[in-house]
C-alpha cells in the first residue's frame, strides 16, 4: 500500500502518524517543504522516499512530485496530510490521480462556512444563520432578522484569523470600508465551546470519539489575546453525543478524522459552530492518547488499512489539559517552579510553533488529572500573573 503524506514534518507531532504507518507495513512517501536533512530521524527512517518542494502552494510542483512517486512506486492508494492547510490540494491530487477519499466537490461543500451551514440545516442540526457578505445592506438585513451582534469571518479558514464582531449599523459600515470578499456573516452565539472529535472507518462508523472543552472562544482569545486552556472530558453529554453523531452522518465522512465544534448554551442545549475534516489542532491528538491510554496514531493506520474495528473499546480515564502562556506576560511562577509544583501531573512542556501563537500562546503545559478541580487548580497555577 502506497500512501503519499503531504507535510509529514508539520505539525511537529504528526511524525507519529508516519511511524505508525511504517510499522503497519505501509510504504510512506512524503512531500514536504523542508529539506530532507532537516527532518527528524524518526521521519527519515520511516519514509520510503521524500520529495522536497520549496512551496507546497505550488500545485504544479505537487503534481510533478506525485507523478514521480507514482512512477517510482506504482499506484498511489491514499493521499493525505491531516492538515487544514492542505485539504484542498489533497482533494485535487486525489482527483487527478484517481485516489479514493474526499474530492474537490466534497471540500467545497464541507469545508466552507456556507457549505457547513447548508449541511447542518438540512440534517436538523442547530447552527447559526449565515449569509455571504455582499454589501452592508445584506448584513444589516440579517441583523434585522436575528439581531446584533453578528460575526464576520472568512468563508474558508480556522483559528479566528481576521474574524470580528459587529454590534451596530455603524460598525457594519466601518467593517465594509475594506473588501470582505469571501466572507460570511453569522449570528453571534454566546456559549461555551465544546468539541466532538473522532475517527470514522471506511463505512462511516465512528470508532473513536472524545469531547474537549475550551476556557474561552477562539475569537475572543485572538482578539483580546487571552490565555487559553482546553481539556478533555471523561464523559460526553448525551445531547452532544446525539447531535455529534447526527452531524457526522450528515457530513458523510469515510475513513476520516473529524473535529466538530459546538456552543453549549446556558440552558444546556448545543448549537453547531463548525466542522473540520481533520484531527483537532495543537497537541490534542497527544491529549487523546493520555486521556484514554491508547494510541490514536496507530488507530488511524488501522482504519486506513481496512481493519474491522467494530469491537474496538477504550475508556476516557483522565482530564488532560493544554494550558497556554504568552511571551509578553509576566507570570508568577517560573518554569522550574512549575515543574516542581505540578509534579507527576505534568506530561509535557513545549514552545508552540509561530503559526499557533495568536490563538494558543507561545508555550504550553500539558497536564493530566483525575478530577476537574485539580485540573483547574493547575491551570490557575500556570497562568497566574506576577
N, C-alpha and C positions, 0 to 999 in steps of 0.2 A: 504494500500500500504506500503510495507516494503522497505526502502532504506538503504543500507549499505553505510556509508560515511567513507572513509579512511582518517585519519589525520584531524579530524574536528577542531583541535586547531591551525593548521598552514597551510597557512599564517594566521596571527592573526585576520584579518578582516573577514575571511571565516566563523566565527561563525554566521554571518548574514544569510548565506545560510541555516544553521541548524535551526535557529529560524524561518526562513520563511517557511521551510518545515513543522515544527511542527505546525505553525499557520494554515497551509493548511490542517491539519489533518493527516499528513503522519507520520508513525511510523519510526523514525530515529534511526538507530543502528550504533554506532560509533566503529571504530577500530583505536587505536592510540598508540603512543609510549611514551606518558606522563601519569603518574598516574592519576587516576580519581580525586583525591582530589586536583590536580593541575589545573584542568580545570576551566575556568572562570564560574561564577554562571549561566550565560545565557545558556552555553552548558550543564551543569549538569541538568538544568531544562527542556531542550528541547530534550535531548537524552532519548529514551525509555530504552536503555541499552548500555553499553560501555564495550568493551573488550580491556584490556590493554595487549599489547605485546611489549617487550623492543626493538625489532628490526623489523621495517617494511620491511626490505630487506630479511627477513626470510620467503620465500614463503610458506613453510610447516606450519609455525605458522599462516599465514593469512588464509590458507585453513582450519586449525582447528578452527580458530575464526569464519569464515564464516559458517562452518558446525555447530558449536554450536549455532550461531544466527538463523540458519535455523531450527534447532531442537526446539529452544525456541519459535520462532515467525512464523514459516511457510515459505512458498516460498518467496524468495527474488525477488523483482521486478526490482530493479536498484542497480548497484554498481558504485560508483563514488568517486572522490576526487577533481576534477577540478584543479589538481596539476601536473605539469610537471614530478615531481619525481616518481609519482606512475601510470603513464599512462599504462605502460607495465603490471604491476601486476594487475591493474583493469581489463585489457583485458583478462588476463589469468584466473582470477576469474570468469569473465562473461562466458567464455567458459566452465570452469569446472562445474559451477552451472547453466548453461543454462539460462543466463540472457541476455536480449536484450542490444544492444549497440556495440561499437567498439570492435572487436575481435583481437586476436594476429596478424592475417594476415593483418588486416587493419592498425594496429600500425606499422608493418614492412614496409608497403607501404607508409604510410602518415607521419610518424614521422622522418624518416631518410632523410638526405640531398639529397641522391641519389634518394630516392623514390619521394620526392617532385620535384626534377629535372625532372623525367620522367612524373609525373602527369602534371606539368605546361607546359612542352614542348608539350605533346600530346594535351593539351587544347588550345594551341596557346597563352599562357601567357608568355611574355618575362621573361627569367630567365638566370642567369649567367651559362655559360658552366661549367660542373662539371665532374670530374672523380675520381674513387677511387685511393688513394695513394698506389701504389705497390712498386715503386722504383723511384730513381732520374730521370732515363731516361724517364719514363712516364710523370712525372711532367714537365720536360723540353720540351717534345714533345707538351704538352698542351700550354706551353708558346710560342712555335714556331708557334702555330696556332692563339692564341689570344693575345699574347704579355704579358710582365710583367707590373705591379706586379700581383702576384697571392696570394690568401688567402688559407692557410691550416687550416682546422678546423675538429673537430670530426664529424663523420657522424651522431651521435646522441648526442645532447647537446644544451644548450641555454646559453645566458649570456656571450658569447665570452671567456669562460674558455678555456685555452690552445689553443687559436686561434692566429695565427700570419701571417704576410705578408712577402713574399719573392720577391725580386726585381732583382735577377740576378741568374745565374747558380751557382755562388759561395755560395749564400745564400741557394739555394736548397740543395747543398751538405752539408752545415753546418746543416740545419734542419734535413736532413735524417740521420745524425750521430746517432740520437736516434730513437727508434722504433716509427713509426707513424701508427701502425696497427689500422684499424678502422677510418682512416682519409680520407677526400676528399680534392681535390684541386679545387678551383673555380677561375674564372675570377674576378679580383678586380674591383668593380664598385664604382665610385666616385659620390656621390649624397646625398641628404637629406633623412633621414629615416622618412617615414610616415606610419601609420598603417591603416588597415581596420579591425575593431574589431566588433564583434557582436554575435548574437544568432540565430540559426535556429530551427524551430519546427520539429515535427516528420515526416513531409512531405518534409523537406528540404527548406521550405520557410524562408527567412530572416525576422525576426520580429523586430529586433533591430540592428542598426549599427551606429558606430561613428568612427571618424578618429582622430588620435593624431599625433603630430609632435615632433621629437627629436632634441635637440640642437646639438648633436654630435652622431656619430655612437658608438654603444656599444663597438665595438672592440677598437676604439680609446680611449674611456673613461677608459676601463680596462687597456690597455697597457700603457697609458700616465697619468692615474689617474686624469682625468679632472673632473670638477664639471658639472654634467649633469642637464638638465632640460627638461621636456616634458610637452606638453599641448594639450588640446582638441580643435578641430576646430569646428566652428559653421556651416560650410558648407564643404561637401566633393566634391573635384574637379570632374567634370563629367567623365574625363578619368579614374580617380582612382575608381569611383563608378562602371563604366563598367567593368574594369579589376578585381576589387574585387568580383563582382558578378560572373564573369566567373570562377574565381579561386575557390570560394566557391562551385559552381556547380560541378567543376571538382573533388573536394575533396569528394563529395558525402556524406556530413555530415548530420546526422539526430539527432534532439533533443540534440544539442551540441553548446557549445561556440566555437568561432574561434578568433584567433589573428594572422592576416596576416601582414607581414612587407614588405614594398616596398621601393625602391630607387626612389626619384623624381630627374630626371636628369636636367641638366641646360636648356635643351630645353622644359621642362615641361612635358615630357613623363615619364612613370613609368616602372620599372623593378621589378619583384617579388624577394624578398630576401628569405623569408621562411614562412612556415605555422606552427602555433602552435594550437593544438587541445584542447584549454583551454581558460579561460578568460585571458586578459592581466595581466601582473605581477604587483608587488608593490601594491600601493593603487589605481590602475586605475579603479577598479570597483566602489570605492567611488567617484572617479573623474567623472565617468559617471553619477552617481546619482546627484551630484552637478551641472554638466553641463546641465542636461536635466530636473531637478526637478522631477525625477522618482525614483523607487526602483528596480534596476536590480536583486537584490537577490530574491525578490518576483516574478519578471518576469520569472526568471529561473524555479521557482517552478510551475508557471502556464504552462510553456512549458512541464515540466516533467509530469504533470497530464493530459496532452492532451487537455487543453483548446483551443478553437478556437480563435486565436489572429490575424486573418487577418484584423480586424478592429482596432487593437491597433495603437494609434497615439501618438507621442511625438515630441518635438521641442528642438533641441540643442540651448540653450539660452546664455550660458556663456563660456568663455575660463577659464578652470580650469587647474592650473599648479602645477606640482610637481617640486620643486627646492631643489637640494641636496647640502649639505655641508659635508666636510671631517674633521675628528678629528685632523689630522696632519697639518691643515692650520689655520693661524691666520686671522680672518675676521675683517672687520672694525667695524661692529655693533654687539653688544651682543644680546643675545636672548631677553632680556627685552626691549632693544631699538627697535628691530624689531617688537615686539608686538605693541609698541606704534606707530611706523611709518606705519606699514601695516594696522592697524585699522581693520575695518569691512571686508576687503578683505581676512584676514587670517582665514582660515577654520580649520586648523589642524596643529599641530606640533608633530612629532613622532621621537623617536630614531628608527633606522632601525635595523631589525634582522641581525645578523652577516653574514648570507649567502648572504645578499644583499650588503655588504659594498664595495666590489670591483667595482661593476657596478653602484651602486646607492648611494654611500656615507654612512656616519654614521648617519645622521639625515636629515629629510626632512620637508619642509614647503609646505603646500597645500593652494593655494590662488585662488580666483575667481574674474574675471574681465569682464567688458563689452566690452573692446577693447584690441587688441593685444598690442597697445602702452603702455597702463597702465600695462599690464601683464609683458612686457619686462622691464619696469621700476622697477617692484617689484623683478624680477629675479636679476637685477643688484644690487639692494639694499641688497639682501640676500647674494649674492656671492662676492661682492666687498671685496678684501683683505685689511687688515690693513696696 
